[in-house]
Amino acid sequence: MAFGRYQSLLRSKSITASLLPSMLAFAMITAELMRTASRISTNEFARQGPTRNILSQLLNRPFFQEFNLNKKNSDHIVQSKRTSPPTLAAGVICEEKAELGWSGEGSIQGSFSYAQYWTLKDTQVCDLSSVHLHADLSLLQHEHFFKACCCPSFIISIAGPWIVTLGAVFTTQPILGNGRANDDDHALRLARVFQSLRLAIDDLEKYYKELGLSDPHSLQTTCFFPDITEYDDDMKVVRFQYLRPLEIDAACVTLLAKLDEAHGEEQVVVKFVERYGAEAHRLLASKGKAPALKYCGPISSDGKYWYGSLQMVVMGFLRGQTVAQKYEVSIAETVREAVRGAVRILHDQSLVHGDIGTPNIVIVDGAGDEGERMRIIDFDWAGEQGKVRYPLHLSDYIRNTLRVKDYDIITFQHDMTMVNAL
């Protein structure tokens, strides 16, 4: 029953809506698990304490360390207790590896720990929390459950950022959650994987056959840019060529490009984002407070290629300096008031920006008052006040300046606080 319930909840579209506050808390704790698990480590034990704490929060159950006289121990375990007769069962067994392929495969080792748990009589557990290391060791009694049922347990395998969940039962031997790997529906899903891969390889071979080759000794820059080089504008294809990245970060998603000759070789900024406040951007652009927004939508408008939630944004390029580049200490008051005025334009339409920081305010080149030459960029978090939220993995600056947490609702006051902090 538990395994069927788990599979049903995984496929349910209503769980997010029906348990919204809980899901938000889950999202923040899950993000912390992602950050912890993604840190490169060569020491399993050093990571186990934080992982055990996070898993306890996520699953609302204490995790313990298991010990056996044969020294083959599972990393984390959840006990289900019954008082009459006094019996314990492994609800969850978790195996953790520093990285994928390090010291064995977690799900296989999890199956060994599962079999050992239910068949050995010298198994003990100990609470290894950071608070105390001297919890009592108690002999676990499994025989009542072992003789009465198939001993269902969940197994979690963690290897760096790779996390797998399985179900396990004990019949004549332990059977893990992939025991239905020969079912028709699984075979059909796998067939679709290979069919899709086959067709994609056709495209890859065509790419290599048609690729223009140049002098192998000359420096080629195309390898540094995406192969997405066009967008639709009123049913017309607009092509562009990348010039350079606009960030020095290796994860840069914002690039300088120029349009084709038919569009005057105008320089534009192309960026790839999961969400974008196009309405807020267009509003400020109409007031001369943001660059013109030329395109915001699917990367592949004809649907031939799928990029998940990622979308492409194309806007005019501003020649100038960001406030972060131009001012070392505090900004000119005329600029601050211009920013405040632009934010009020958004607020009057019940819109928020969410990230009014010095890197997102540009003073365009030219003469005259700097406040008149102020433009706002980066509308990734913008949207309707009371509905849009901050993303997960917020920077310390945003957290400390606004006293907000990951996924908090963005408010008018947050925008104004950031304006005052410029």
C-alpha positions as CSV (number, residue, x, y, z in Angstrom):
1,M,0.0,0.0,0.0
2,A,2.8,2.4,0.9
3,F,4.6,1.9,-2.4
4,G,1.3,2.5,-4.4
5,R,0.6,5.6,-2.4
6,Y,4.1,6.9,-3.1
7,Q,3.7,6.3,-6.9
8,S,0.3,7.9,-6.8
9,L,1.5,11.1,-5.0
10,L,4.4,11.4,-7.4
11,R,2.0,11.6,-10.3
12,S,-0.6,13.8,-8.6
13,K,-1.1,17.3,-9.9
14,S,-3.2,18.4,-6.9
15,I,-0.7,17.8,-4.1
16,T,1.1,21.1,-4.7
17,A,-2.2,23.0,-4.6
18,S,-3.7,21.1,-1.6
19,L,-0.6,21.3,0.5
20,L,0.8,24.7,-0.6
21,P,2.3,25.9,2.7
22,S,3.9,22.5,3.3
23,M,5.2,22.3,-0.2
24,L,6.9,25.7,0.1
25,A,8.7,24.6,3.2
26,F,9.6,21.4,1.5
27,A,11.0,23.3,-1.5
28,M,13.3,25.4,0.8
29,I,14.6,22.3,2.7
30,T,15.0,20.4,-0.6
31,A,17.1,23.3,-2.0
32,E,19.3,23.0,1.1
33,L,19.7,19.3,0.5
34,M,20.7,20.1,-3.2
35,R,23.3,22.6,-2.0
36,T,24.7,20.2,0.6
37,A,24.8,17.2,-1.8
38,S,26.3,19.2,-4.7
39,R,29.4,20.2,-2.7
40,I,32.3,18.1,-3.9
41,S,33.5,15.9,-1.1
42,T,35.9,13.0,-0.6
43,N,34.8,12.3,2.9
44,E,31.5,10.4,3.3
45,F,31.4,10.8,7.1
46,A,31.8,14.6,7.0
47,R,28.7,14.9,4.9
48,Q,26.6,12.4,6.8
49,G,25.7,14.7,9.7
50,P,24.2,17.5,7.6
51,T,22.4,15.0,5.3
52,R,20.9,13.2,8.3
53,N,19.6,16.5,9.7
54,I,18.0,17.5,6.4
55,L,16.4,14.1,5.7
56,S,14.9,14.2,9.2
57,Q,13.3,17.6,8.4
58,L,12.1,16.5,5.0
59,L,10.6,13.2,6.1
60,N,9.6,14.4,9.6
61,R,11.3,11.4,11.2
62,P,14.5,10.9,13.1
63,F,17.4,9.2,11.3
64,F,19.9,7.2,13.2
65,Q,23.2,5.4,12.5
66,E,23.1,1.6,12.3
67,F,25.8,-0.6,13.7
68,N,26.5,-4.3,13.3
69,L,29.0,-6.5,14.9
70,N,30.3,-7.4,11.4
71,K,31.0,-3.6,10.8
72,K,28.8,-3.5,7.7
73,N,26.6,-0.5,8.6
74,S,24.0,1.5,6.8
75,D,24.6,5.2,6.9
76,H,21.1,6.4,7.9
77,I,18.0,4.5,9.1
78,V,14.4,5.3,10.2
79,Q,12.9,2.9,12.7
80,S,9.2,2.1,12.9
81,K,8.3,1.0,16.4
82,R,5.6,-1.2,17.7
83,T,5.2,-1.7,21.5
84,S,3.1,-4.9,21.6
85,P,4.9,-7.1,20.9
86,P,8.0,-4.9,21.2
87,T,9.2,-4.9,17.6
88,L,11.2,-2.5,15.3
89,A,11.1,-2.3,11.5
90,A,13.2,-0.3,9.0
91,G,10.9,2.2,7.4
92,V,13.8,3.8,5.5
93,I,17.4,2.7,4.8
94,C,19.7,5.4,3.3
95,E,23.1,4.9,1.8
96,E,25.3,7.9,1.1
97,K,28.4,8.2,-1.0
98,A,30.7,11.2,-1.4
99,E,30.3,11.1,-5.2
100,L,28.8,8.8,-7.8
101,G,31.1,5.8,-8.2
102,W,32.9,6.4,-5.0
103,S,33.1,3.4,-2.7
104,G,30.4,1.3,-4.4
105,E,27.0,2.0,-5.8
106,G,24.5,3.3,-3.2
107,S,21.4,1.5,-4.3
108,I,23.2,-1.8,-4.5
109,Q,24.7,-1.3,-1.1
110,G,21.3,-0.2,0.2
111,S,19.9,-3.6,-0.9
112,F,22.7,-5.3,1.1
113,S,22.0,-3.2,4.2
114,Y,18.3,-4.0,3.8
115,A,18.9,-7.8,3.6
116,Q,21.3,-7.5,6.5
117,Y,18.9,-5.5,8.7
118,W,16.1,-8.1,8.4
119,T,18.3,-11.2,8.7
120,L,20.9,-10.3,11.4
121,K,20.2,-10.3,15.1
122,D,23.1,-8.2,16.2
123,T,22.0,-4.9,14.6
124,Q,22.0,-1.8,16.8
125,V,21.3,1.8,16.3
126,C,22.8,5.0,17.7
127,D,21.8,8.6,17.5
128,L,24.8,10.5,16.2
129,S,23.4,14.0,16.2
130,S,25.6,16.9,16.8
131,V,24.0,17.5,20.2
132,H,25.2,14.2,21.8
133,L,27.2,11.1,20.8
134,H,26.3,8.9,23.7
135,A,22.8,7.6,23.0
136,D,21.9,4.2,24.3
137,L,22.4,1.2,22.0
138,S,19.4,-1.1,21.9
139,L,19.2,-4.5,20.3
140,L,16.6,-4.5,17.5
141,Q,14.0,-7.1,17.3
142,H,12.8,-7.9,13.8
143,E,11.6,-11.5,14.0
144,H,7.9,-10.8,14.5
145,F,7.7,-8.6,11.4
146,F,10.0,-10.9,9.4
147,K,7.7,-13.9,10.0
148,A,4.5,-12.0,9.4
149,C,5.1,-10.0,6.2
150,C,7.4,-9.3,3.2
151,C,9.2,-6.6,5.2
152,P,8.6,-3.6,2.9
153,S,11.1,-0.7,3.3
154,F,12.1,2.4,1.3
155,I,15.7,2.7,0.2
156,I,17.3,6.1,-0.5
157,S,20.6,6.2,-2.4
158,I,22.6,9.5,-2.3
159,A,25.8,9.9,-4.3
160,G,26.8,13.6,-4.5
161,P,23.9,15.3,-6.3
162,W,22.4,12.0,-7.5
163,I,19.5,10.8,-5.4
164,V,17.5,7.6,-6.1
165,T,14.5,6.2,-4.2
166,L,13.5,2.5,-4.3
167,G,11.1,0.2,-2.6
168,A,12.2,-3.2,-1.3
169,V,10.5,-6.4,-0.1
170,F,11.7,-9.7,1.2
171,T,10.2,-12.9,-0.3
172,T,12.5,-15.8,-0.8
173,Q,15.1,-13.1,-1.4
174,P,15.3,-9.3,-1.3
175,I,13.6,-7.6,-4.3
176,L,14.3,-3.9,-5.0
177,G,12.0,-1.4,-6.7
178,N,13.3,-2.2,-10.2
179,G,11.8,-5.7,-10.0
180,R,9.2,-4.7,-12.6
181,A,11.8,-3.7,-15.1
182,N,10.5,-6.3,-17.6
183,D,6.9,-4.9,-17.7
184,D,5.5,-3.8,-21.0
185,D,5.1,-0.1,-20.0
186,H,8.7,0.1,-18.9
187,A,9.9,-1.5,-22.1
188,L,7.8,1.0,-24.1
189,R,9.2,3.9,-22.2
190,L,12.8,2.6,-22.8
191,A,12.0,2.1,-26.5
192,R,10.9,5.7,-26.7
193,V,14.2,6.8,-25.1
194,F,16.2,4.9,-27.7
195,Q,14.0,6.0,-30.6
196,S,14.4,9.6,-29.5
197,L,18.1,9.1,-29.2
198,R,18.3,7.5,-32.6
199,L,16.6,10.5,-34.3
200,A,18.6,13.0,-32.3
201,I,21.8,11.2,-33.5
202,D,20.6,11.7,-37.1
203,D,20.5,15.4,-36.4
204,L,23.9,15.3,-34.8
205,E,25.4,13.5,-37.8
206,K,23.8,16.0,-40.2
207,Y,25.3,18.8,-38.1
208,Y,28.8,17.5,-38.5
209,K,28.4,16.8,-42.2
210,E,27.1,20.4,-42.9
211,L,29.4,22.2,-40.5
212,G,31.7,24.7,-42.2
213,L,35.3,24.0,-41.4
214,S,38.0,26.6,-41.3
215,D,41.7,26.8,-40.5
216,P,42.2,24.5,-37.5
217,H,45.0,26.7,-36.3
218,S,42.8,29.8,-36.0
219,L,40.8,30.6,-32.9
220,Q,37.1,29.8,-33.3
221,T,34.5,31.4,-31.0
222,T,31.3,29.6,-32.0
223,C,32.0,26.9,-29.4
224,F,31.4,29.4,-26.6
225,F,27.9,30.3,-27.7
226,P,24.5,28.4,-28.0
227,D,23.4,27.1,-31.4
228,I,20.2,29.1,-31.0
229,T,20.5,32.0,-33.5
230,E,17.0,33.2,-34.4
231,Y,13.6,34.2,-33.1
232,D,10.2,35.0,-34.6
233,D,9.0,38.5,-34.9
234,D,5.4,38.8,-36.3
235,M,5.8,35.6,-38.2
236,K,9.2,36.7,-39.6
237,V,12.4,35.0,-38.7
238,V,15.0,37.3,-37.3
239,R,18.6,35.9,-37.2
240,F,21.4,37.1,-35.1
241,Q,25.1,36.4,-34.4
242,Y,26.7,36.2,-31.0
243,L,29.6,38.6,-30.3
244,R,30.6,38.0,-26.7
245,P,29.3,37.0,-23.2
246,L,28.2,39.9,-21.0
247,E,29.2,38.1,-17.8
248,I,32.5,36.6,-16.7
249,D,30.8,33.8,-14.8
250,A,31.2,30.3,-16.4
251,A,27.4,29.9,-16.1
252,C,26.8,33.1,-18.1
253,V,23.4,33.2,-19.8
254,T,23.5,36.8,-21.1
255,L,25.2,37.5,-24.4
256,L,25.8,40.4,-26.7
257,A,24.7,39.7,-30.3
258,K,24.0,41.6,-33.6
259,L,21.0,41.1,-35.8
260,D,21.2,40.2,-39.5
261,E,21.6,42.7,-42.3
262,A,17.9,42.8,-42.9
263,H,17.5,44.4,-39.4
264,G,20.4,46.8,-39.7
265,E,22.9,44.6,-37.7
266,E,21.6,46.2,-34.5
267,Q,23.3,45.1,-31.4
268,V,21.1,43.3,-28.9
269,V,21.2,41.4,-25.7
270,V,20.1,37.7,-25.7
271,K,19.5,35.9,-22.5
272,F,18.0,32.6,-21.4
273,V,15.9,32.4,-18.3
274,E,13.3,30.2,-16.7
275,R,10.9,33.1,-16.0
276,Y,10.7,36.7,-17.1
277,G,8.5,39.7,-16.2
278,A,7.8,40.8,-19.8
279,E,4.8,43.0,-18.8
280,A,7.0,45.0,-16.3
281,H,9.8,45.3,-18.9
282,R,7.5,46.5,-21.6
283,L,5.8,49.0,-19.3
284,L,9.2,50.7,-18.3
285,A,10.4,50.5,-21.9
286,S,7.3,52.4,-23.0
287,K,8.3,55.1,-20.5
288,G,11.9,55.2,-21.7
289,K,13.2,53.6,-18.5
290,A,14.3,50.2,-19.9
291,P,15.7,48.9,-23.2
292,A,13.2,47.9,-25.9
293,L,12.0,44.3,-25.5
294,K,12.2,42.7,-28.9
295,Y,11.2,39.1,-28.0
296,C,10.3,37.0,-25.0
297,G,9.0,33.5,-25.5
298,P,9.9,29.9,-26.3
299,I,13.4,29.2,-27.6
300,S,11.9,27.0,-30.3
301,S,8.7,28.7,-31.5
302,D,7.7,25.8,-33.8
303,G,7.9,23.3,-31.0
304,K,10.4,21.1,-32.8
305,Y,12.9,21.4,-30.0
306,W,12.1,21.3,-26.3
307,Y,14.0,23.2,-23.6
308,G,11.8,22.6,-20.6
309,S,10.8,25.9,-18.9
310,L,13.8,27.8,-20.4
311,Q,12.8,30.8,-22.6
312,M,14.7,33.3,-24.6
313,V,14.7,37.1,-24.1
314,V,16.0,39.6,-26.7
315,M,16.3,43.3,-25.9
316,G,18.1,46.4,-27.1
317,F,21.7,46.8,-26.0
318,L,22.5,49.8,-23.8
319,R,25.8,51.5,-24.2
320,G,26.9,52.7,-20.8
321,Q,27.8,51.6,-17.3
322,T,25.9,49.9,-14.5
323,V,25.7,51.7,-11.3
324,A,27.9,49.0,-9.7
325,Q,30.6,49.9,-12.3
326,K,30.2,53.7,-12.2
327,Y,29.9,54.4,-8.4
328,E,32.3,53.1,-5.8
329,V,30.4,54.2,-2.7
330,S,26.9,55.8,-3.0
331,I,25.0,56.8,-6.2
332,A,24.0,60.3,-7.2
333,E,20.7,61.4,-5.7
334,T,19.2,62.2,-9.1
335,V,19.8,58.6,-10.1
336,R,18.2,57.3,-6.9
337,E,15.1,59.4,-7.5
338,A,14.9,58.3,-11.2
339,V,15.0,54.7,-10.0
340,R,12.4,55.4,-7.4
341,G,10.2,57.0,-10.0
342,A,10.6,54.0,-12.3
343,V,9.7,51.6,-9.5
344,R,6.5,53.7,-8.7
345,I,5.5,53.3,-12.4
346,L,5.6,49.5,-11.8
347,H,3.8,49.7,-8.5
348,D,1.0,51.9,-9.9
349,Q,0.2,48.9,-12.2
350,S,0.5,46.4,-9.3
351,L,3.9,45.1,-10.6
352,V,7.1,44.6,-8.8
353,H,10.7,44.2,-10.0
354,G,12.3,42.2,-7.2
355,D,15.9,42.8,-7.9
356,I,16.6,46.6,-7.9
357,G,20.4,46.2,-7.3
358,T,23.3,48.2,-8.6
359,P,24.2,45.7,-11.4
360,N,20.6,46.1,-12.8
361,I,20.6,49.9,-13.2
362,V,22.4,51.3,-16.2
363,I,23.5,54.9,-16.9
364,V,23.6,55.1,-20.7
365,D,26.3,57.1,-22.4
366,G,25.5,60.7,-23.3
367,A,25.4,64.2,-21.9
368,G,23.0,65.7,-19.4
369,D,21.5,64.6,-16.2
370,E,22.3,61.1,-15.2
371,G,18.9,60.5,-13.8
372,E,17.4,61.1,-17.2
373,R,19.9,58.5,-18.6
374,M,19.0,55.9,-16.1
375,R,17.6,52.5,-17.4
376,I,16.5,49.4,-15.5
377,I,17.3,45.9,-16.7
378,D,17.0,42.3,-15.5
379,F,13.3,41.6,-15.1
380,D,13.7,37.9,-14.3
381,W,11.9,38.1,-11.0
382,A,9.4,40.8,-12.0
383,G,5.6,40.3,-12.1
384,E,2.4,40.9,-10.2
385,Q,2.7,42.0,-6.6
386,G,1.5,39.3,-4.2
387,K,2.0,36.5,-6.7
388,V,5.6,36.4,-7.9
389,R,8.2,34.9,-5.5
390,Y,11.9,35.1,-5.0
391,P,13.8,32.1,-6.4
392,L,15.5,29.4,-4.4
393,H,19.2,29.9,-3.7
394,L,19.0,33.6,-2.9
395,S,22.3,35.6,-2.5
396,D,23.3,36.7,1.0
397,Y,23.0,40.3,-0.1
398,I,19.3,39.9,-0.9
399,R,18.7,37.9,2.3
400,N,20.4,40.4,4.5
401,T,19.1,43.5,2.9
402,L,15.5,42.5,2.7
403,R,15.3,40.0,5.5
404,V,13.7,37.5,3.2
405,K,14.0,33.8,2.6
406,D,14.0,31.6,-0.5
407,Y,10.6,31.6,-2.3
408,D,9.1,34.5,-0.2
409,I,6.5,36.7,-1.9
410,I,8.0,39.8,-3.5
411,T,6.3,43.0,-2.2
412,F,6.3,46.7,-3.0
413,Q,8.2,47.3,0.2
414,H,11.0,45.0,-0.9
415,D,11.5,47.1,-4.1
416,M,11.6,50.4,-2.1
417,T,14.0,48.9,0.5
418,M,16.4,48.1,-2.3
419,V,16.1,51.6,-3.7
420,N,16.9,53.1,-0.4
421,A,19.9,50.7,0.0
422,L,21.5,51.8,-3.3
